[in-house]
Amino acid sequence: MKNLEQKEGFLNRHTNPLPNHSEVIEVITKGYDGQFNFICNWKPYIKNEEPEWMVVKEGYLGTATPISMEDKAKLAWLHAWEQGDESFVYYRFL
């Protein structure tokens, strides 16, 4: 993700932490065909609020799930991790 360019109005999640409550956000992610924007429901990981069956590894921040059915067909979810930039770095509030 380091090769993505930050667009005006978007925040870098490393310098502007993702919210600690559910929120609708737009994220920039990179796919095989270039850079894409998705409008998502952000659900942060909140320790001790996960179901008993859920095993959470260190560094998990939460998941952004696309809202549009068309986007869901392309992408099921975007997990955010402290230690990785695979899903997304840049986001903005809507």
CORLIN-V509302 format. One record per backbone hydrogen bond with DSSP energy under -1.0 kcal/mol. NH is the residue of the N-H (numbers start at 1). CO is the residue of the C=O. E is the energy in kcal/mol with one decimal. If there is no record, write none. Layout:
nh co e
NH CO E
NH CO E
This chain:
nh co e
4 1 -2.1
10 7 -2.0
11 91 -4.1
13 89 -2.7
15 12 -1.2
16 12 -2.9
23 42 -1.4
25 40 -2.4
26 92 -2.5
27 38 -2.7
28 90 -2.0
29 36 -3.0
31 34 -3.7
34 31 -1.3
36 29 -3.3
38 27 -2.2
40 25 -3.5
41 65 -2.7
42 23 -3.6
43 63 -2.6
45 61 -3.0
49 46 -2.1
54 51 -1.4
60 57 -1.5
61 80 -3.0
62 80 -1.1
63 43 -2.3
64 78 -2.8
65 41 -2.4
67 39 -2.5
72 68 -2.3
73 69 -1.6
75 71 -2.3
78 64 -2.5
80 62 -2.8
82 59 -3.0
84 81 -1.1
91 11 -2.1
92 26 -1.8
94 24 -1.6
